[in-house]
Amino acid sequence: MAGFDDPGVFFSDSFAIDEQQDDQQLTRTIAQKKFKEFIREYHEDGLSFRYRDDLRKHYNMGQYWLEVDLDDLRNYDDQLADHLIKHPSEYLPLFELAAKEMADEVTKPRLEHESEIQDIQIMLKSDAHPIKVRDLKSDHMSKLVKISGIVISSSSVRAKATHLTIQCRSCRNFVPNIAVRPGLEGYALPRRCNTDQSGGVKCPLDPYFIVPDKCKCVDFQILKLQETPEAVPNGEMPRHMQLYCDRYLTEKVVPGNRVTIMGIYSIKKQAKIGRDNVTIGIRKPYLRIVGIELDNEGPGRSARSTVSSEEEEEFRHLAARDDIYQAIANSIAPSIYGSEDIKKAIACLLFGGSRKRLPDGLVRRGDINVLLLGDPGTAKSQLLKFVEQIAPIGVYTSGKGSSAAGLTASVIRDPSSRNFIMEGGAMVLADGGVVCIDEFDKMREQDRVAIHEAMEQQTISIAKAGITTTLNSRTSVLAAANSVFGRWDETKGDENIDFMPTILSRFDMIFIVKDQHDEQRDTTLAKHILQVHLNALQSTSNSIGEIDLNLLKRYINYCRCKCGPRLSDAASEKLKNCYVRMRGGAQIYERENDKRINIPITVRQLEAVIRMSESLAKMSLSPFAVESHVDEALRLFQVSTLDAAMSGNLTGAEGFTPNEDQEEVRQVETQLKRRLAIGSQVSEQRVIQDFLKQKFSERAIRTVLHIMLRRGELEHRMQRKVIFRAR
C-alpha cells in the first residue's frame, strides 16, 4: 500500500515558449554569423574579396552602404538566400548587423573621434526577371519582389525615427531606445505609465510624449511608380504603386526615370473614411525599397534590354544591306500608300542624330522634330499612331485633350502629407523616345508655348509652389495639324497656318500634305485601300524590302544606344558650301523676280540638316556621316521646309517673309492703330475698303487684322462684322 496517499505532482511547462524563442534566437545568431562570413570570405576567382573591399572603400569615403548581388549570396549559401527572399523583414536587419560588425573589423585602426561604428545599409540587386505591378498578389506579401516601371512623382526628403525616447508628463520618467519598425507603420504610444508610484498619485491616461532631441532618425522619401506602357493591357488604366525608400536610397531618381525596384511587399493602415469601421481588416499595399537600378544605359532604356550576340550579328547583317535606308522607309506604316518623303523623314526622326555636349557645358540636341500640316484624310493621325507603336518609348496625345501641365510637369498637393509634390507629364515620361501630338493646331496658345523649352533645350524647368527643379525631356516631337480653314486654301497663303514663328522654327522638317485631285493617283489609292481591307483578316507576309516590325523596333533601339556618328571632313565641307550657296542664292532670286526676300535658311535649320545627316548614317551603323548622307538630308529639307517657305506658305516663320511685304504690313498696322483708338469699334469691311483705296494689298490688310486678333489687340463683335480695339 506504499504511496497510497501520494497525491502526485501536476505541473505545466511554462518554459516551452522560452525554448522556442531560444531556438529562434539561435537561428538568428547562426544566420548573422553566416552573413558575416559571406562578406568576409566571398571572392571571385580567388583574387579579390569583393564585398569586404567594397565595404572598406565605402566606409572610408563616408558612404555607409553595401550593395549585394543576390546571385552571389545564392552561390555562397542557397538556403541563406532563400530565407532572405522569403523573410526579408527578419533577415535583412541581421545582414546589416553583420555588415556593421564586419565594418568594425576591416576599418581598424580608426581615429579617436571615429570610435563609434556607423550603421551599414544593405542594398540588394538581382538579375531575376521583374514581375508586373498588376501581378503582385497576397502571396507576395512580406517577401522580396522585383518590379519595373516609371517614377511619376517624388516627395521631398523627410525624417523618420528609428529609435524613440518618450517621457511621461506627470512623473517625468524616460523610456529610452524604443525601436520603431521600418516602413510606413509608425509607432503607437502607450496609453498608461508603467512607473510604480508607491502610493503616489497615478499618472493620467495618455501621459507620454516624444523627446525629439533623444531620437535617432533617418531620411526617407515617398515615390509613386507607374507600370510601363508596354505592360498595360489594351483598354485598361496603368496601375500605380507607392514606394518607400530611406537612407542612401533617397534622391536617387527623379520623375520620368525608368527604374527596376527590389523591395519588400508590405502593407500599411488605410485612411479611415467616415465613421464606419469597415476598413478594420483591410490594409493598403506599398513597397519598401531595398535596391534601385536606374535604367540609364541608352536613352530611357535599361541594361535588361541587353542584346545577345546572335541579335547583334543579325543587326550587323541588316546594317550592311545597300538598300537599308529604303527598306526602313518602306517598313514605316506599310498599309499607308504613298508619302515616301514623309516616311523617310519619320525614319530619320526614329533614329535621331547625335546628342553633343560642348566644352562650355552646353548641350546640342540630337532629336529631330517633324510637323505635318495639311488637309484632313491624308493619314497624318495613322502615321502618328504607327510611330507610337514602333518607337522605343512612345507617348500619343491629342492637342485638345492636352494642357501645359499634362505635357510638361504638374505640381499637386499630396492628399496624405498635404505637401506639394511633382508629377511628370507626357514629355518627361517619353524621355528618350517620341511624343506624338495630334491636332496640334487645336491646342491653346499658352499650352503650346510651354513646350518651347522642351523642344530645343530638351529640359523642363519648374518653379511652382516652392519647388524649383529641371527635368529632362530628351524627346522627339512628331506633330500633326490642319489648316485654319479646315482644308488648305492656296489663295490664302500664310493665313492657313495659325502658328507663331517661334514654334515653327523649332521643327526640323515641316511637310505640307495636300489632298491633290489626280485620277490616276486616286485609282491607285482606291485599289490599295480596298486591298488592305480585303486582306485585313488574313496573315499577310511582309512584302519585298520590308523589315519585320519587331526586328525594326529592336534595331532602332540598338542604333540609338550604340551608334553616335559625326560629320566627316568632306561632308562638313560640302554642307558648308551648300549652306553658303543657299544663302547667296537669294541674290539670283531677287534679280529674276525683282523682289527682295529674307534668307530662307538660318543656323537653326543648318543644325537640322546636320541632325538628319547623322540619323541617315546611324541607320547603317556608320561612324561618320559622308557626302551621300548630306545630299539626302538636303533633299529632304528641300522637299519639306524650303519648298513650303519658297511658295510663301510659311510667311512669318523665321527668315521666311519678303521685305516688301513686311514694310507694307508695318505701314497698315501703324495707320490702323492711329485711326482706331482703344475702346472704339468699326466695321471690318469699311476698314478694308478704306485701305484698298490707299493702294494697299488686301493680303497685307487681312494679315494685319489676323496678327492683331491673335495678339489680343483686336476682338471680333456682332457676328464678326465689327472689330473692337481692346488694347
HUHU-V485898 format. One record per backbone hydrogen bond with DSSP energy under -0.5 kcal/mol. CO is the residue of the C=O (numbers start at 1). NH is the residue of the N-H. E is the energy in kcal/mol with one decimal. If there is no record, write none. Layout:
BEGIN
CO;NH;E / CO;NH;E
END
This chain:
BEGIN
1;4;-1.7 / 3;6;-1.1 / 5;7;-0.7 / 8;10;-0.6 / 12;14;-1.3 / 13;16;-0.9 / 15;19;-2.0 / 16;20;-1.9 / 17;21;-2.4 / 18;22;-2.5 / 19;23;-2.4 / 20;24;-2.5 / 21;25;-2.7 / 22;26;-2.5 / 23;27;-2.6 / 24;28;-2.6 / 25;29;-2.3 / 26;30;-2.5 / 27;31;-2.6 / 28;32;-2.5 / 29;33;-2.1 / 30;34;-2.4 / 31;35;-2.4 / 32;36;-2.1 / 33;37;-2.1 / 34;38;-2.3 / 35;39;-2.1 / 36;40;-2.1 / 37;41;-3.1 / 38;42;-2.1 / 43;45;-0.6 / 44;47;-1.8 / 44;48;-0.9 / 48;44;-1.8 / 48;50;-1.2 / 49;53;-2.4 / 50;54;-2.3 / 51;55;-2.3 / 52;56;-2.0 / 53;57;-2.6 / 54;58;-2.9 / 55;59;-2.3 / 56;60;-2.3 / 57;61;-1.2 / 58;63;-3.0 / 59;62;-1.4 / 62;64;-0.8 / 63;65;-1.7 / 64;121;-2.0 / 66;68;-0.5 / 66;123;-2.7 / 68;70;-0.5 / 68;125;-1.8 / 69;72;-0.6 / 69;73;-1.7 / 70;74;-2.5 / 71;75;-2.1 / 72;76;-1.7 / 73;77;-3.1 / 77;81;-2.0 / 78;82;-2.0 / 79;83;-2.2 / 80;84;-2.1 / 81;85;-2.0 / 82;86;-2.3 / 83;87;-2.8 / 85;144;-2.5 / 87;90;-0.7 / 87;91;-2.1 / 88;92;-2.5 / 90;94;-0.5 / 91;95;-2.1 / 92;96;-2.2 / 93;97;-2.2 / 94;98;-2.6 / 95;99;-2.3 / 96;100;-2.0 / 97;101;-2.3 / 98;102;-2.4 / 99;103;-2.5 / 100;104;-1.7 / 101;105;-1.4 / 102;106;-2.6 / 103;107;-1.4 / 105;108;-0.9 / 111;114;-1.1 / 112;115;-1.4 / 120;122;-0.5 / 121;66;-2.4 / 121;123;-0.6 / 123;68;-3.4 / 125;70;-2.9 / 131;148;-0.6 / 132;135;-1.0 / 133;136;-1.3 / 135;137;-0.6 / 137;140;-1.3 / 138;141;-1.3 / 140;143;-1.9 / 142;88;-0.5 / 143;265;-2.1 / 145;263;-2.5 / 146;131;-3.0 / 147;261;-3.5 / 149;259;-2.4 / 150;152;-0.5 / 150;226;-3.1 / 151;256;-3.8 / 152;424;-1.4 / 153;224;-2.2 / 154;422;-0.9 / 158;220;-2.7 / 160;218;-2.6 / 162;180;-2.8 / 163;216;-2.1 / 164;178;-3.2 / 165;211;-2.8 / 166;175;-2.9 / 167;209;-1.9 / 168;172;-1.2 / 173;168;-2.1 / 175;166;-2.1 / 177;179;-0.6 / 178;164;-2.9 / 187;189;-0.6 / 191;206;-3.2 / 195;197;-0.7 / 197;200;-0.8 / 207;169;-2.2 / 209;167;-2.5 / 210;212;-0.8 / 211;214;-1.3 / 212;215;-1.5 / 215;217;-0.5 / 216;162;-3.5 / 216;163;-1.4 / 218;160;-2.7 / 219;247;-2.5 / 220;158;-2.7 / 221;223;-0.5 / 221;245;-2.3 / 222;155;-2.5 / 223;243;-2.9 / 224;152;-2.5 / 224;153;-1.0 / 225;241;-2.1 / 226;150;-3.4 / 228;231;-1.7 / 229;232;-1.2 / 231;233;-0.6 / 233;236;-1.6 / 239;227;-2.1 / 241;225;-2.9 / 242;287;-2.4 / 243;223;-2.2 / 244;289;-2.8 / 245;221;-2.7 / 246;249;-2.0 / 247;250;-1.3 / 249;252;-0.8 / 254;257;-2.0 / 257;151;-2.5 / 257;259;-0.5 / 258;295;-2.6 / 259;149;-2.1 / 260;293;-2.4 / 261;147;-2.1 / 261;263;-0.5 / 262;290;-3.2 / 262;291;-1.5 / 263;145;-2.9 / 263;265;-0.6 / 264;266;-0.8 / 264;288;-2.6 / 265;142;-3.5 / 266;286;-2.4 / 268;284;-2.7 / 272;274;-0.6 / 276;278;-1.3 / 277;280;-0.7 / 279;282;-0.6 / 282;270;-0.7 / 284;268;-2.3 / 286;266;-2.8 / 286;288;-0.5 / 287;244;-2.8 / 287;289;-0.8 / 288;264;-2.7 / 290;124;-2.4 / 291;262;-3.0 / 292;294;-0.6 / 293;260;-2.2 / 294;296;-1.9 / 296;298;-0.9 / 298;300;-1.0 / 301;297;-0.6 / 302;305;-1.6 / 306;308;-0.5 / 308;312;-2.5 / 309;313;-2.0 / 310;314;-2.1 / 311;315;-2.6 / 312;316;-2.2 / 313;317;-2.1 / 314;318;-2.1 / 315;319;-2.6 / 316;320;-1.3 / 318;321;-1.2 / 321;324;-0.9 / 323;327;-2.7 / 324;328;-2.4 / 325;329;-2.1 / 326;330;-2.4 / 327;331;-1.2 / 328;332;-0.6 / 329;332;-0.9 / 331;333;-0.8 / 331;334;-0.5 / 333;336;-1.9 / 335;337;-0.5 / 339;343;-2.3 / 340;344;-2.1 / 341;345;-2.2 / 342;346;-2.3 / 343;347;-2.2 / 344;348;-1.9 / 345;349;-2.1 / 346;350;-2.4 / 347;351;-1.8 / 348;352;-2.9 / 353;355;-0.5 / 356;358;-0.6 / 356;364;-2.9 / 358;361;-2.2 / 362;358;-3.1 / 363;365;-0.5 / 364;356;-2.1 / 366;353;-3.5 / 369;508;-1.4 / 369;509;-1.5 / 370;479;-2.5 / 371;373;-0.6 / 371;511;-2.8 / 372;481;-2.8 / 373;513;-4.2 / 374;483;-0.6 / 375;378;-0.6 / 379;383;-1.7 / 380;384;-1.9 / 381;385;-2.4 / 382;386;-2.1 / 383;387;-2.3 / 384;388;-2.0 / 385;389;-1.3 / 386;390;-2.1 / 387;391;-2.2 / 393;434;-2.8 / 395;436;-3.0 / 397;438;-2.7 / 399;402;-1.3 / 403;407;-1.8 / 404;408;-2.2 / 406;426;-2.5 / 407;427;-2.8 / 408;425;-3.1 / 410;412;-0.6 / 410;423;-3.0 / 412;414;-0.5 / 412;421;-3.5 / 414;418;-2.5 / 419;414;-3.6 / 421;412;-2.6 / 422;154;-0.9 / 423;410;-2.8 / 425;429;-2.5 / 426;430;-1.6 / 428;431;-1.4 / 430;433;-2.5 / 433;476;-2.2 / 434;395;-2.1 / 434;436;-0.5 / 435;437;-0.6 / 435;478;-2.6 / 436;397;-2.9 / 436;438;-0.7 / 437;480;-2.0 / 438;399;-2.8 / 439;442;-1.4 / 440;443;-0.9 / 444;447;-0.5 / 444;448;-2.0 / 445;449;-2.0 / 446;450;-0.7 / 448;451;-1.1 / 449;452;-1.7 / 451;455;-1.8 / 452;456;-1.5 / 453;457;-1.3 / 453;458;-1.3 / 453;459;-0.8 / 458;473;-2.2 / 460;471;-2.9 / 462;469;-2.2 / 464;467;-3.0 / 466;468;-0.6 / 467;464;-2.0 / 467;469;-0.5 / 469;462;-3.0 / 471;460;-2.6 / 473;475;-2.3 / 474;432;-2.3 / 476;435;-3.0 / 476;478;-0.5 / 477;370;-2.3 / 477;479;-0.6 / 478;437;-2.1 / 479;372;-2.7 / 480;440;-3.2 / 481;374;-1.4 / 483;486;-1.5 / 485;487;-1.7 / 486;483;-0.7 / 488;490;-0.7 / 489;492;-1.1 / 489;493;-0.6 / 490;493;-0.5 / 492;495;-1.9 / 493;496;-1.6 / 494;497;-1.5 / 496;484;-2.2 / 500;503;-0.8 / 500;504;-1.7 / 501;505;-2.3 / 503;506;-0.7 / 504;507;-1.4 / 509;371;-2.5 / 509;511;-0.5 / 511;373;-3.4 / 511;513;-0.7 / 512;514;-0.7 / 513;375;-2.1 / 514;516;-1.3 / 516;518;-0.9 / 518;522;-3.1 / 519;523;-2.2 / 520;524;-2.1 / 521;525;-2.6 / 522;526;-2.4 / 523;527;-2.2 / 524;528;-2.2 / 525;529;-2.5 / 526;530;-2.4 / 527;531;-2.3 / 528;532;-2.2 / 529;533;-2.2 / 530;534;-2.4 / 531;535;-2.1 / 533;536;-0.8 / 535;538;-0.6 / 538;540;-1.5 / 543;546;-1.7 / 548;552;-2.7 / 549;553;-2.5 / 550;554;-2.0 / 551;555;-2.4 / 552;556;-2.7 / 553;557;-2.0 / 554;558;-2.4 / 555;559;-2.6 / 556;560;-2.4 / 557;561;-1.6 / 558;562;-2.6 / 559;563;-1.9 / 566;625;-2.7 / 568;572;-2.6 / 569;573;-2.2 / 570;574;-2.2 / 571;575;-2.6 / 572;576;-2.2 / 573;577;-2.2 / 574;578;-2.6 / 575;579;-2.5 / 576;580;-2.5 / 577;581;-2.6 / 578;582;-2.6 / 579;583;-1.9 / 580;584;-2.6 / 581;585;-1.6 / 583;586;-0.9 / 584;587;-1.5 / 584;588;-0.6 / 585;589;-1.9 / 586;590;-2.3 / 587;591;-2.3 / 588;592;-2.3 / 589;593;-2.2 / 590;594;-1.8 / 590;595;-0.7 / 596;659;-0.8 / 596;660;-0.6 / 602;606;-1.9 / 603;607;-2.3 / 604;608;-1.3 / 605;609;-1.8 / 606;610;-1.9 / 607;611;-2.4 / 608;612;-2.2 / 609;613;-2.2 / 610;614;-2.2 / 611;615;-2.2 / 612;616;-2.1 / 613;617;-1.8 / 614;618;-2.1 / 615;619;-1.3 / 616;620;-0.6 / 617;620;-0.8 / 617;622;-2.6 / 618;621;-1.4 / 623;566;-1.7 / 624;626;-0.7 / 625;568;-2.2 / 626;630;-1.7 / 627;631;-2.6 / 628;632;-2.0 / 629;633;-2.2 / 630;634;-2.6 / 631;635;-2.1 / 632;636;-2.6 / 633;637;-2.3 / 634;638;-2.2 / 635;639;-2.4 / 636;640;-1.0 / 637;642;-2.1 / 638;643;-1.6 / 640;644;-1.8 / 641;645;-2.3 / 642;646;-3.1 / 643;647;-1.5 / 644;649;-1.5 / 644;650;-0.8 / 645;648;-1.6 / 648;651;-1.1 / 650;653;-2.5 / 653;656;-2.4 / 658;662;-1.9 / 659;663;-2.4 / 660;664;-2.2 / 661;665;-2.6 / 662;666;-2.3 / 663;667;-2.1 / 664;668;-2.3 / 665;669;-2.4 / 666;670;-2.4 / 667;671;-2.3 / 668;672;-2.5 / 669;673;-2.3 / 670;674;-2.0 / 671;675;-2.2 / 672;676;-2.7 / 675;677;-0.8 / 677;680;-1.9 / 680;725;-2.6 / 682;723;-2.8 / 683;687;-1.8 / 684;688;-2.1 / 685;689;-2.3 / 686;690;-2.4 / 687;691;-2.1 / 688;692;-2.2 / 689;693;-1.7 / 690;694;-0.8 / 691;694;-0.5 / 691;696;-1.8 / 692;695;-1.7 / 697;701;-1.9 / 698;702;-2.6 / 699;703;-2.2 / 700;704;-2.2 / 701;705;-2.2 / 702;706;-2.6 / 703;707;-2.6 / 704;708;-2.8 / 705;709;-2.1 / 706;710;-1.9 / 707;711;-2.1 / 708;712;-0.8 / 708;713;-1.8 / 708;714;-1.5 / 713;726;-2.6 / 713;727;-1.2 / 715;724;-3.0 / 717;721;-0.9 / 717;722;-2.3 / 718;721;-1.3 / 721;684;-2.3 / 721;685;-0.5 / 722;717;-2.8 / 723;682;-2.1 / 724;715;-1.9 / 724;726;-0.8 / 725;679;-2.8
END
